[in-house]
Each structure stands twice: as structure tokens, then as C-alpha cells.
Amino acid sequence: MSKITLLSSTKVSNATLWSLALHPTRSLAIVTGSPNDIQPNTKGGGFAAIYEISGGANGEDSNVPGLRLVQKLSHSISRTVRCCDFSPDGRLLSIGGYDGVVEIWSIDKAAGDDEEDEEEEEEGGEESAEGGDDGIGVEGSNYPIYRYCCSVTGQENEIKSCTFSQDSGLLCTTSRDKTQWIWDVQGCWEGMDPEVVSIGQHGGDVKCSRWTKRGTGLSAMVGSAGYDGICRWMEEDEEGDFQVQTTLESEEAGGYKGSGSKEEDKRPGWETIWDICVSSSGARMCLARGDGVVVVYDSQSSGWKLKGFAGEGSWETCYSVDLPRGGSSHFNVLACVGRGVKVYKETSLFESSEESERFKLDNEVQRGHEGEVFVGRWRKGGQGFVT
């Protein structure tokens, strides 16, 4: 059994943090959350900032990673910033709020630009600090600044996820209004407004979404799930429209895993799917469920095949699940359950009596935070994680 060691802890807000996303190539993390000292209905009412994950950031050993503020996002979302994502090419980022608004930000300059561009970046940061709509850069940062690009609106309630496709050209937004919208954001980099490509409907609050690619033509696929216990995967056809390809239901995926077989013994909301993750290769997919269980699937030509389960089932919610990012040699499952963090390891067929028991608890931190742990993400290569 491996050992989980806390390397550092950084207090970034006095309020609830709801989401984080890691940059695809750089050691950056965007963190979002509830209003702190700002009134909820004022401009920029929620928390959103970009941090560098760097050695010695917390005044500790230079080999110990910590968070160092790079940029505060001076956004216009009036309430809690509920979700965020970086585009896979790193050019764009998205943040979504309780007010139903999603903002898209674009990078101000590419890495490696000359000193003249760095001077412009510093000027932009000073101008933003005086009340502009752009992000406020932190002096001494070697990273490019993200600028507000545009907003997408139309959903009538809280935004729960805002994720980019693997080619960075599409954005999926899901909401408490039971809808999933897909937007064409290819022109955002050049100042064009996003266009709606598809609108889907669920039977309840749609809590999460995730993209992958499949097939010889590498067509885009997006999965979304939520309160109705249904994970629906849609695939882009030759005309650019999205059609339902696979529907997975919690009831069909082994049913309730907690103690007690009677209906009244089941935890209310056990079937809710709180998070989706897909491996970099697209070969494996995991769903985080309301009964503390992670459901694991493998990709096949006909869709997703149930592989097994991680977790015994409990009255604690599994809010987040993640698989290692590119460069990792393992499929270890990272799950945030209640106030704890768990890592599950796939066993061989010889170590498990049934294929449905192939994911065993490798290690856990029972009290990883003072409150519920809403999100955890592996760092690139699977070398440690951030929660």
C-alpha cells in the first residue's frame, strides 16, 4: 500500500472553494469559489484566481510545491463562481457562476514573447487594477495574463460545469435548469462571439460534463450527468450535429452499493452522478456517485462497458473523481468522498474474486479538509494531486 503525504497547504479564501482546474502544460491551477468579503450581488461577487504550483511558494523548502498567486480574475459574475476549466491548448479558460453566466478568457501573450510584450503585460495589469474588466496580474509573474474575452448566456440557473473539447473548439455548459448546451468557441481567440451548436435535456440538475474522442475519425464526444442518475454521451456527426450515442444509468450500473437492501435504507440521492472523468487515451471512464462509489467503465467500439467499482458505498457523497493525466503509467482512481480523499488501485484478475471487485483502496486521508472535499485532480504524470 502506498502512502499519502501532505506536502503543503495554502489558504486562498475564507469562503467555500468549489472547483479547480490544472493547466494542460504549465504548473498552473485556477481555483474558484463563493464570495468572501465581497457582497454576493456586486460585480465580481465570487472568487476566481490563477495560482502557480511551485517549489518554495509557501516559504518552505524549494523542493516542496505550494501555491503562489499569479492572477486574480476581475470577472462580472455576480455570485459564486461554481466551475472552471482550461482549454487543452491553454489559450482559453472558462468560469461559470450561480447567476447562469459563463465567461471565456483568452491568453494575452504566448510563452516566450519578447521584453516588449512583457512590458505591455505589466501595463495591462496596472490598468486592470484601476478598475478595468481584465484580469489583475501579479507583479513578478513569468506567466501570461488572461484577458476577458466574452460571455455566454441562455441557461436559466446556476452553471455546474463548463468544459472544453479536446481540440479547444467547443465548450459544454451544464446547469441546474436541467440543460446541457454546446457552444462553438473557435472564434473567441479572434474576438468572435460563441454560437450555440446543440442543446440537450436531462431529468434533473446537470452537475458535470467531460469530453473525449473516439473512432478512426476522432469525432468529438461529450458526456453529461447529474441528479437523474443518467450519464448521457453525445457524439458529433459529419454535419457537426450532436446525437445521443450511449446512455448509462446508476440503477443499471450495479445499483445501490450502501448497506441495507430495502428502499427506505438507501441514502437519498445515492444515484446522483457528481463528476465524470476520462483517461487521456479515452480508454477508461469513471463516474462519481452519491453513495460514495466510483463506477469504472472501459471504452469499446459499441460504447462503454462496465469494468467494476471503487468503494463499498456509504452515506458520504463522492463529489469528484479523476484519472492520471498524460504521461502516467497507471490508472489509479482519485476520489474525493465526504471530507476525505481516497486512492484506488486496479488489481489483477488473480487478486480479485470477481471482475467487479478489481479496484481496491490503496490509501486514504480520512480528514483531508475541515469541510467537504469537492474536487481533486492528479498532477501531470500522476505525480501527486491537488484537492
Disulfide bonds with the S-S distance in Angstrom:
none
